[in-house]
Amino acid sequence: MPSFSKQIRVYFSPEKKLHDSLRNILGFYPGNISLYKLAFRHSSAAQQIKKGVKDSNERLEFLGDSVIGTVVADYLFKKFPYKDEGFLTKMRSKMVSRAKHNQIAVKLGLNNFIEANNDRFGTKPSSINGDAYEALIGAIYLDKGYKFAQKFILTRIINVHIDMDEVETKEVDFKSKFIEWAQKERKEFKFETLVDGTTVPDKQFVLQLTVDNEVVGTAQHISKKRAEQMIAEQACALLEI
């Protein structure tokens, strides 16, 4: 329960409605409400505060992404004491994927708070919800500290919104994950077929993936779709997506 003085401050705050809405979603009253307002401001709706810098959620997104990654890594390390680094890396990749963050943001209702200029894009960018979620975690970290942010992620995100059995058994669509990243970062990429499996005796497809004309991976498999997934997984690992 918040202190009486805190309740009084919230009651007379010009941001009372936002305070109350966030309290219902997050389970606590924000301290520095300006951090949370910033967390929901997409760059399309931001103002330039100095050359090359806008009052958008991008810096908070960067911070929140790191906090989430650290909390999830610590959680997995303790939950699976006998699993190797490869298993832990794949599990973390699934839990912090852009698709998962977008999904969590919508489940929390964060999409209703986002400030964005849709006219600039025609439609909202596909990652806008997940970006806001990461920025929110950055805001919680700055407002309440690491331990509080860690507890929030563990108790209100992982325990409520992530099915660990499903995460462990579900395969990641690395090609979709890579393409989403490339589109967000405005990278030119190409999946090239070097050897067509339908034209050679061993039926093996050989594929190459380039990003901005640089080779980031090659793969070989009897299934072209499987080769694409393999090469995309290599790229995600190399580019730390």
N, C-alpha and C positions, 0 to 999 in steps of 0.2 A: 504494500500500500504506500502511495506517495505521502510525504509529510503534509501537514495542514498548510504550511507556508507555501509548499510547492503547488498544492491545489488552488490556493488563492492566486498565485502568479498565473497559473494556467487559465483560471476563470476570467481574469481581467486582461489576458493577453489578446492582442489583435489577431493572433493566429490560433485562437481557441479551437476553432473547427478542425484545423489541421492537427493540432495537438490531440484532440479527442479521437480523430480518425486513425491516427498512427497508433495511439494507445490501444485501440480495438484490434488492430492488425498485429502489432509487434508485442503487445503485452506490457509495455512500459511507456511512460511519458518521456519524450525527448528532452534533453537538457538544452542544447544549442539548436533551436529549431531551424536556424539559417542553414546549418549543415544538411539537414534533411530536405529542405526546399531546393538546395543546390543539387542534391543527389538525383532529383527528378527532372532537372533541366537539361534537356538534350542540346547538343551544340547548335542545332538548327534554330533554336529559340533563344540562344545566348547572345549577350552583348560583348563586344570587344572591350576589355578593361585596360589593355595595353597592347602594343604591337605584337601580334602573334599569339596573344593569350585571351581566352574568352572565359566568362563566368558560367561555364558548362560543367557537367558532371564527369568529364573525362579524367581529371586528376583523381577524383574520388573513386572512379571505376578502376583505375590502375591500382590504387591502394587496396580497395576491397578485394580485387582479384587475388592479390598476394596474401591477404589475410585468410580468405577462403581456402586457398591452396595449402597454406600452412596448417590450418585447423584440420582439413581433410587428411593430409598426410600423417599428422599425429594420430588422428582417429584410426586410420587404417593400420598404422604401425602397431598400435596396441591391440586392435581387434583381431589381427591375423599375425600372431607372433611367429608362426612357422612358415609363412609364405615368403617367396623370394622377391627380389626387387622388381622383376618383370611383372609379376602378378600385381604388386602394389601400384606400379605405374599405370597399368591398364585400368585398375579399379578407380584410381584417382582421375584418370582421363574421362571415364564414364560419368563420374560424380560431378565434375566441374566443366562438363562440355557446354557449349553455347546453347544447345537444344535443351539441356537440363536446366540451365539458368533461366532461359526463357519460360520454361514450364513452371518453375518455382515462382517466378515473378507474377505470373498470371494467377496461380493458385493463391498467392498472398493478396492479390488485388492491386499490385503496384501499378499496373497498367492504367488504372484510373487516376493516378496522380501525376503521370508524366506530362511535362510541358514540352511540346515540340511544334515546329512549324511544318505541317504536312505539305503545304504548298510547294515547299522546296524539293520534295521528293515525289509528289504525286500520291504516294502511299508511305506509311511508316516503314523505316528500315527494319529488316527481319530480326536484328539483334537488339532493338531498342529496349525491349522489356528486360532481357538479361543484363544489358548494360546498366540499367537502373537498379537492378538487384545488387550487382557488384558495387555500385556507387553507394547504395544504402548501407552495405556492410562496412564500407570505408567510413561513412558518416558515423555509424555506431561505434566503430573503433576509436575515432577521434573524440567522440562525445563521451563514451563510457569506459574506454580502455580495452586492452586485448582480452583479459579474462572474461569480461562481460560479453564481448563480441563472440568469443569462443563458446561460451555457454549458450548464447542465442543460436548460433549455427548448429550446435549439437542437439539442443532440446526442441527448438522450434522449426528447424529445417530438416536435419538428417533423421531425427526420430519420428517426425510427422510426415514429411513429404518425399522421403527416399526409401524405396523398398530394396534393402540390401541383397536379398535373395535374387531379386530380378536383376539388379546391377551385376551381380556375380555371374549370372548365367547368360545375360543378354550380350550379343555381339555388337560392337560399335560399328556404325556405318561410317568408316573413315573417309570414304570418298565424299559423302555429303558434308562431313565435318570440314574436310579440306576446302571444298568448294565454297562453303559458307565463309570460311576465313579469308579466302582469296578475294571474294566479292567485297567483303567488309574492308579489306586492306587495299582494294583496287589493284590487285595484281593480275598480270597477264599470265595465263597458264595453258598448258596443252598436254593431254594424254595422247601420246603417239604410239602407234603400233609399228614396232620395228620388224617383227616377224609375225605373219598371219598364220595362225595354227591350222587353218583350213587348207593351207597350200604346202605343208611340210609333213614328212612321214611320221614324226613323233607327236604331231598335233599340239605342240607347245606354242602358246602365244608369248611373245616377248614385247613388253611395253616399257615406255620411258615417259617420265613426267618432267616437264620443264616449267619453271616459274621465272618470268621476266627473262626468258631465253637461257636460263641456267638449269642444268640437269640436277634434280634433287632426288632422283631415285629411279631404279629399274626393277622389273619383276618378270618372272616367267611362271606360267601355269597353263594347264590344259584348258582351264576355263578363263575366258577373257575377263569376265566380271570379277572372278576371284583375283586375277592378276591386278586389276584396277584397285581393289581393296588393299592388296598387299603393298602396292606402290604408294597409295595414299597414306597408309599407316606409316611407311618409312618417312614420308614427307612431314607428317604430323609430329613424329618424333624429332626429326632433324630441325624443324622450324619451331619446335616447342609450342605447338598449337594446343 
